[in-house]
């Protein structure tokens, strides 16, 4: 396979960004087709990038020329197109979440196992961030003893009025749910979500900030702050307290500028600049693995466990109690 031919379902902002990323920056693949429920807009996107437009995702996935699929639709439609790709026997990259509900994720897992081959990767891009990879290597080496506590933060300058209380767990802290499970190499046992004093910048349907507390099966305690209207910057923090050292997620480096009697370093306004390198690495590694006939990244099982954990955390938030997280052992099909 010389150049992987990809079809993309969902031509919104993130989908178009991925087309540009793959076709203009990465190697070994090209997006050759797209599909979207908004057919006229899809045609305009196809014309812009010189690719084929399809009226439906299923039609695009069935096209023999399309060798792999990217799903960047609205969340409720993820299951539909991932299932179509599995049925067609094609590798598929699905932006997170794999599906909004754990039951839907489980259906995808069952379909993939029934087909006998791993095809699905979920877009948990923080696993590809250089800082998180350094942190994981340090934690897994046990050079600093066992990890005991993690203190994390997920901060945004602002969110729009459609962002409500549940989204802090289900859209923001879902990233921490996945990346910290990966970093520690173990599943969670309990979840708890508590509210802080509300910022003046929030609105009637959003409690902000929130704190999620997770405990792993070995007893590691994790607290994650979600503050999505901090009024300042986009900031991701992760501090791992080990027996013999404290490890911190490094900040991406920017140049220091001295001008007009001020000295400073530019900070990130949103995720698109903070994690641009992670996105590029994620897709390049997915392309390479797909061409080699394997899935190396976050699996459908990881997507399922993430939603099981998010569901428990959401219940904990709504009931203001500690909720046990019940999830089966990983099937041998997904063990690497």
Order of alpha helices (4+ residues) and beta strands (2+ residues): beta-alpha-beta-alpha-beta-alpha-beta-alpha-beta-alpha-beta-alpha-beta-alpha-beta-beta-beta-beta-beta-beta-beta-alpha-alpha-alpha-beta
